[in-house]
Amino acid sequence: QVRVVESGGDLVQTGESLRLSCEASGRAGSMSVMGWYRQAPGEERELVAQISTVGRRDYADFVKGRFIISRVRAKNTMTLQMNDLKPEDTAVYFCFGDTVWGRAWGQGTQGTVSS
């Protein structure tokens, strides 16, 4: 089994930055794609960014040019650097990792951007 835990959520102002981290444990070396979803109040969960084992990155259009996803496979860690934040980025951010046993989800970390 694999477990992923997020950290780094906080309250920031418009235009500021936030860095989220995700740490995997267990049989984390088996993970393929890792990434982030987010869910705002009353909205569906949406994909923010994901990164493959070879470093291919995919971003949602609404974060392109502002967010950067990175991963250190040897440490089973992943980060999401969020820059130029907007109030509409306010959401709970969830880390995920895909394994042969299915997708592992974190509990989420709250990121709030005040106007």
C-alpha positions as CSV (number, residue, x, y, z in Angstrom):
1,Q,0.0,0.0,0.0
2,V,1.0,3.6,-0.5
3,R,0.1,6.6,1.6
4,V,0.4,10.2,0.6
5,V,0.3,13.2,2.9
6,E,0.0,16.9,1.9
7,S,1.3,19.9,3.7
8,G,1.8,23.6,3.1
9,G,-1.7,25.0,2.8
10,D,-2.1,28.5,4.2
11,L,-3.9,31.9,3.9
12,V,-2.2,34.3,1.5
13,Q,-3.1,37.5,-0.3
14,T,-3.8,37.9,-4.0
15,G,-0.6,37.8,-6.0
16,E,1.4,36.0,-3.4
17,S,2.8,32.5,-3.6
18,L,2.3,29.2,-1.8
19,R,4.3,26.0,-2.0
20,L,2.5,22.7,-1.3
21,S,4.3,19.5,-0.6
22,C,3.3,15.8,-0.8
23,E,5.2,13.0,0.8
24,A,4.6,9.4,-0.1
25,S,5.3,6.4,2.1
26,G,4.8,2.7,2.0
27,R,5.6,1.1,-1.4
28,A,6.0,4.5,-2.9
29,G,8.6,3.5,-5.3
30,S,5.9,1.8,-7.3
31,M,4.1,5.0,-8.1
32,S,3.8,6.1,-11.7
33,V,2.0,9.4,-12.1
34,M,1.7,11.8,-9.2
35,G,-0.3,15.0,-9.1
36,W,-2.7,17.5,-7.6
37,Y,-6.4,18.0,-7.7
38,R,-8.3,20.8,-6.0
39,Q,-11.9,21.2,-4.9
40,A,-13.5,24.6,-4.1
41,P,-16.7,24.8,-2.0
42,G,-19.7,23.6,-4.0
43,E,-17.5,22.6,-7.0
44,E,-16.3,19.3,-8.3
45,R,-12.8,18.2,-7.8
46,E,-10.6,19.2,-10.8
47,L,-7.1,18.3,-12.0
48,V,-4.5,21.0,-11.4
49,A,-1.3,19.4,-12.5
50,Q,0.4,16.0,-12.8
51,I,3.9,14.6,-13.4
52,S,5.1,11.3,-14.8
53,T,8.0,9.2,-13.7
54,V,10.1,10.7,-16.5
55,G,9.1,14.2,-15.7
56,R,6.4,14.9,-18.2
57,R,4.2,17.7,-16.8
58,D,0.6,18.4,-17.6
59,Y,-1.2,21.5,-16.3
60,A,-4.7,22.7,-16.3
61,D,-5.2,25.8,-18.5
62,F,-6.2,27.9,-15.5
63,V,-2.7,27.4,-13.9
64,K,-0.4,27.4,-16.9
65,G,2.4,29.9,-16.4
66,R,1.7,30.3,-12.7
67,F,2.1,26.9,-11.1
68,I,5.1,24.5,-11.3
69,I,4.9,20.9,-10.3
70,S,8.1,19.0,-9.5
71,R,9.0,15.6,-8.1
72,V,12.0,13.9,-6.5
73,R,11.5,10.2,-7.0
74,A,14.4,9.2,-4.8
75,K,12.7,10.9,-1.9
76,N,9.1,10.1,-2.9
77,T,8.2,13.7,-2.6
78,M,6.4,16.1,-4.9
79,T,5.8,19.9,-4.7
80,L,3.4,22.4,-6.3
81,Q,4.8,25.9,-6.4
82,M,1.8,28.2,-6.8
83,N,2.6,31.8,-7.9
84,D,0.5,34.8,-8.6
85,L,-2.4,33.4,-6.7
86,K,-5.9,34.6,-7.2
87,P,-9.0,34.3,-5.0
88,E,-10.4,31.7,-7.4
89,D,-7.4,29.4,-6.5
90,T,-8.9,29.0,-3.1
91,A,-9.6,25.3,-2.6
92,V,-8.6,22.2,-0.8
93,Y,-5.7,20.7,-2.7
94,F,-5.3,17.0,-2.8
95,C,-2.2,15.0,-3.7
96,F,-2.5,11.7,-5.5
97,G,-0.2,9.0,-6.7
98,D,-1.0,6.1,-9.1
99,T,0.1,2.6,-8.3
100,V,-0.6,-0.9,-9.5
101,W,-3.1,-1.2,-6.7
102,G,-5.0,1.9,-7.6
103,R,-4.8,5.7,-6.8
104,A,-3.7,6.8,-3.4
105,W,-5.2,10.1,-2.2
106,G,-4.2,12.5,0.5
107,Q,-6.6,14.1,3.0
108,G,-6.1,17.5,1.4
109,T,-4.6,20.8,2.5
110,Q,-6.5,24.1,2.5
111,G,-5.2,27.0,0.4
112,T,-7.0,30.3,0.8
113,V,-6.3,33.4,-1.2
114,S,-7.8,36.7,0.1
115,S,-8.6,39.6,-2.2
